[in-house]
Amino acid sequence: MKNLCKRLRDLREDGDIPQRTVAEYLGCSQVSYSYYEIGRRDVPTDVLVRLAEYYGTSVDYILGLTDERKPYAKGAAAESAGGE
């Protein structure tokens, strides 16, 4: 959870984006979004996906599972897993 909180804050601050702007994009209050950044509230999966799209990165990066900030190519995950 610590990595997630730090990544969310770093992504937002790197773009000089106020919490209120991200909260408006997500359709939640600034306070609710701030709770994601400080770890007071778990981030739902659908919100993680929207944040990854907003910041142009992957959910894996936000979760701290990779240090590669660049998002995966569309369909790359399915191909590497043997999907179509």
C-alpha positions in Angstrom: 0.0 0.0 0.0 2.9 2.3 0.8 4.2 2.1 -2.8 0.7 2.8 -4.2 0.2 5.9 -2.1 3.7 7.2 -3.0 3.2 6.6 -6.7 -0.2 8.3 -6.8 1.2 11.4 -5.1 4.4 11.4 -7.2 2.5 11.1 -10.5 0.2 13.9 -9.5 3.0 16.2 -8.2 5.2 15.5 -11.2 2.5 16.9 -13.4 1.8 19.8 -11.0 -1.8 18.7 -10.8 -3.9 19.7 -7.8 -5.8 16.9 -6.0 -9.0 18.6 -6.9 -8.4 18.2 -10.6 -7.8 14.5 -10.3 -10.8 14.1 -8.0 -13.0 15.9 -10.6 -11.7 13.5 -13.3 -12.6 10.5 -11.0 -15.9 12.0 -10.0 -15.1 12.1 -6.3 -14.4 14.7 -3.7 -10.9 16.1 -3.1 -11.0 14.6 0.4 -11.8 11.1 -1.0 -8.9 11.3 -3.4 -6.6 12.6 -0.7 -7.5 9.4 1.3 -6.2 7.3 -1.6 -2.9 9.2 -1.5 -2.4 8.8 2.3 -3.6 5.2 2.4 -6.7 5.9 4.5 -8.9 4.4 1.8 -8.3 1.5 -0.5 -8.4 2.4 -4.2 -11.0 0.4 -6.1 -9.9 -1.5 -9.2 -11.9 0.7 -11.6 -10.4 3.8 -10.1 -6.9 2.3 -10.5 -7.6 1.7 -14.2 -8.9 5.3 -14.7 -5.8 6.7 -12.9 -3.5 4.7 -15.1 -5.2 6.0 -18.1 -5.2 9.6 -16.8 -1.4 9.5 -16.0 -0.5 7.5 -19.1 1.0 4.6 -17.2 0.1 1.1 -16.1 -1.8 -0.2 -13.1 1.3 -2.3 -12.4 3.4 0.9 -12.1 0.9 2.5 -9.8 0.9 -0.6 -7.6 4.7 -0.7 -7.5 4.9 -4.0 -9.3 7.2 -2.5 -12.0 9.4 0.6 -12.2 8.6 1.0 -15.9 6.4 4.0 -16.1 5.6 3.6 -19.8 2.3 1.8 -20.3 2.1 -1.6 -22.0 1.2 -1.7 -25.6 -2.4 -2.6 -26.2 -2.8 -6.4 -26.4 0.8 -7.0 -25.1 -0.3 -8.5 -21.8 -2.7 -11.0 -23.5 0.0 -12.0 -26.1 2.6 -12.6 -23.4 0.1 -14.7 -21.4 -0.7 -16.8 -24.5 -4.0 -15.1 -25.1 -5.3 -13.9 -28.4 
